[in-house]
Amino acid sequence: MTTLIELLEASRVFGLRTAAVAKLKAEYPDVQVKAWPGKLNVQDMVAKTGINPPAVLVAVTGQRPPDDLVSGIYDEPVEFTAYVVAENRSIGTPKKVYAGDEIGLALCGGLVRFLKTDAGRWGIDDVGHPDEVRAQPVLTLAGLEQGTAYFTVTWRQTVYGQGAPRPRAAEGELMPAPPVFGPGFPGPGEDLEVPL
């Protein structure tokens, strides 16, 4: 049995997102950067509730199962999405009007390059470099009519060394093997069938 407090103390994904938001805020001081709780649908983006473009909303949009649970220590792949919202705006001195899609494309390009540097590890040693980094537009007619452009920048990162080591057996004692279920392996109460 695992308690909620044990799960909260063991998980480092929330802290990883918090670190990503802090680094991106420092990198882009004139852009609203904030954490977002999950996937954002296009209607939410068009409504722009609480969003002040140009904005980057950072969300954890997936967690994949770890490869190895036998030792108790595991590496967890985490999927991120940065939602980029930009609109037509006057910027600079003297003021020049830029289209929302031009601002959005520039922000996406900056994010993609930033993620491929060491800064994309957010100052955390046991986190891998962002992988499978990709930026793409999210087109909506309503957004185009409003002069607002929407993009996503997605990537995957691995959080290394999660969990706790399994206890070792005492001298001469055998440790039970961790349960293994799935194709070709029996579930609880089932017998393993071995062809002869």
C-alpha positions as CSV (number, residue, x, y, z in Angstrom):
1,M,0.0,0.0,0.0
2,T,1.3,3.5,-0.9
3,T,-0.1,6.6,0.7
4,L,-0.7,9.9,-1.1
5,I,2.0,11.6,1.0
6,E,4.5,9.0,-0.1
7,L,3.6,9.5,-3.8
8,L,3.9,13.3,-3.3
9,E,7.3,13.0,-1.6
10,A,8.6,10.6,-4.3
11,S,7.4,12.5,-7.4
12,R,9.6,15.2,-8.9
13,V,7.5,16.0,-11.9
14,F,5.8,19.0,-10.4
15,G,9.1,20.4,-9.3
16,L,10.5,19.9,-12.8
17,R,7.6,21.9,-14.3
18,T,8.1,24.6,-11.7
19,A,11.8,24.9,-12.5
20,A,11.1,25.0,-16.2
21,V,8.6,27.9,-15.7
22,A,11.2,29.8,-13.6
23,K,13.9,29.4,-16.2
24,L,11.7,30.5,-19.1
25,K,10.4,33.5,-17.1
26,A,14.0,34.6,-16.6
27,E,14.9,33.9,-20.3
28,Y,11.8,35.8,-21.7
29,P,11.0,38.7,-19.2
30,D,8.6,40.4,-21.6
31,V,6.5,37.2,-22.2
32,Q,3.9,35.9,-19.7
33,V,5.2,32.5,-18.7
34,K,3.2,30.3,-16.4
35,A,2.5,26.8,-15.4
36,W,-0.6,25.2,-16.9
37,P,-2.2,22.1,-15.3
38,G,-2.5,19.9,-18.5
39,K,-3.6,19.8,-22.1
40,L,-5.2,23.0,-23.3
41,N,-7.9,22.8,-25.9
42,V,-8.2,25.3,-28.7
43,Q,-11.5,26.8,-27.4
44,D,-9.6,27.7,-24.1
45,M,-6.9,29.3,-26.1
46,V,-9.3,31.4,-28.1
47,A,-11.1,32.5,-24.9
48,K,-7.7,33.4,-23.5
49,T,-9.0,33.2,-20.0
50,G,-6.2,34.6,-17.8
51,I,-3.8,34.7,-20.7
52,N,-2.0,37.9,-21.7
53,P,-0.3,37.4,-25.0
54,P,2.5,37.0,-25.8
55,A,2.4,34.0,-23.5
56,V,3.9,30.6,-22.9
57,L,2.0,28.1,-20.8
58,V,4.0,25.1,-19.7
59,A,2.2,21.9,-19.0
60,V,3.1,18.2,-18.3
61,T,1.0,16.5,-20.9
62,G,2.1,12.9,-20.4
63,Q,4.1,10.5,-18.2
64,R,5.3,7.2,-19.6
65,P,5.9,4.0,-17.6
66,P,9.5,3.6,-16.5
67,D,11.6,0.9,-18.2
68,D,12.9,-0.8,-15.0
69,L,11.1,-1.2,-11.7
70,V,13.1,-4.3,-10.5
71,S,15.7,-2.4,-8.5
72,G,13.2,0.1,-7.1
73,I,15.1,2.9,-8.7
74,Y,13.6,4.0,-12.1
75,D,13.9,6.7,-14.8
76,E,10.6,8.4,-15.7
77,P,10.0,9.8,-19.1
78,V,7.8,13.0,-18.9
79,E,6.2,14.7,-21.9
80,F,5.8,18.5,-21.9
81,T,3.9,21.0,-24.0
82,A,4.5,24.8,-24.1
83,Y,1.4,26.5,-25.4
84,V,2.4,29.7,-27.2
85,V,-0.2,32.4,-27.6
86,A,0.7,35.6,-29.6
87,E,-1.3,38.4,-31.1
88,N,-0.7,41.4,-33.3
89,R,1.3,43.9,-31.3
90,S,3.4,47.0,-31.4
91,I,6.9,46.3,-30.1
92,G,10.2,48.2,-29.9
93,T,11.4,51.8,-30.2
94,P,10.3,53.2,-32.5
95,K,7.1,51.1,-32.3
96,K,6.6,48.6,-35.1
97,V,3.5,46.4,-35.6
98,Y,4.2,42.7,-35.8
99,A,1.6,40.0,-36.7
100,G,0.7,37.4,-34.1
101,D,2.0,34.6,-36.2
102,E,5.4,36.4,-36.7
103,I,5.7,36.8,-32.9
104,G,4.6,33.2,-32.3
105,L,7.1,31.8,-34.8
106,A,9.9,33.9,-33.3
107,L,9.0,32.6,-29.8
108,C,8.8,29.0,-31.0
109,G,12.2,29.3,-32.6
110,G,13.6,30.7,-29.4
111,L,12.1,28.0,-27.3
112,V,13.3,25.2,-29.6
113,R,16.9,26.6,-29.5
114,F,16.7,27.1,-25.7
115,L,15.6,23.6,-25.1
116,K,18.6,22.2,-27.0
117,T,21.0,23.9,-24.6
118,D,22.1,22.8,-21.1
119,A,19.7,25.4,-19.8
120,G,16.9,23.1,-21.0
121,R,17.7,20.8,-18.0
122,W,16.4,23.6,-15.8
123,G,19.3,23.6,-13.4
124,I,18.5,20.0,-12.2
125,D,21.4,17.5,-12.4
126,D,19.4,14.3,-12.7
127,V,17.2,15.3,-15.6
128,G,18.0,14.5,-19.1
129,H,18.2,16.9,-22.0
130,P,14.9,17.6,-23.8
131,D,14.4,15.2,-26.6
132,E,12.0,15.0,-29.6
133,V,11.6,18.8,-29.5
134,R,9.0,20.1,-32.0
135,A,7.1,23.3,-32.6
136,Q,4.0,23.5,-34.7
137,P,1.1,25.9,-35.3
138,V,-2.5,25.3,-34.0
139,L,-4.7,27.1,-36.5
140,T,-8.2,28.4,-35.7
141,L,-10.4,30.6,-37.8
142,A,-11.5,32.5,-34.7
143,G,-7.9,33.1,-33.8
144,L,-7.0,34.4,-37.2
145,E,-10.0,36.7,-37.2
146,Q,-8.8,38.1,-33.8
147,G,-5.2,38.5,-35.0
148,T,-4.1,35.8,-32.5
149,A,-1.8,32.9,-33.4
150,Y,-1.4,29.7,-31.4
151,F,1.5,27.2,-31.4
152,T,2.7,24.3,-29.4
153,V,6.3,23.3,-28.5
154,T,6.5,19.7,-27.4
155,W,9.4,17.7,-25.9
156,R,10.2,14.8,-23.7
157,Q,12.6,14.6,-20.7
158,T,13.6,11.8,-18.5
159,V,13.8,12.3,-14.7
160,Y,16.5,9.9,-13.5
161,G,16.8,8.0,-10.2
162,Q,13.2,8.2,-9.0
163,G,11.9,5.8,-6.3
164,A,13.8,4.0,-3.6
165,P,16.1,0.9,-3.7
166,R,14.4,-2.3,-2.9
167,P,15.7,-3.8,0.4
168,R,18.4,-6.4,0.2
169,A,18.0,-9.9,1.5
170,A,19.8,-10.9,4.7
171,E,22.6,-13.4,4.4
172,G,21.2,-16.8,3.2
173,E,17.7,-15.4,2.7
174,L,16.0,-15.2,-0.6
175,M,14.1,-12.1,-1.7
176,P,10.9,-12.6,-3.6
177,A,11.0,-11.5,-7.2
178,P,9.0,-8.4,-8.0
179,P,5.7,-9.2,-9.7
180,V,5.8,-9.2,-13.5
181,F,2.6,-9.0,-15.4
182,G,1.9,-8.6,-19.1
183,P,1.9,-10.6,-22.3
184,G,3.5,-14.0,-21.7
185,F,3.4,-13.5,-17.9
186,P,0.7,-14.7,-15.5
187,G,-1.4,-12.4,-13.4
188,P,-2.1,-12.9,-9.7
189,G,-3.5,-16.4,-9.1
190,E,-2.7,-17.6,-12.7
191,D,-0.3,-20.4,-13.6
192,L,2.5,-19.9,-16.1
193,E,2.1,-22.1,-19.1
194,V,5.3,-23.3,-20.5
195,P,5.2,-25.2,-23.9
196,L,7.1,-28.5,-23.9
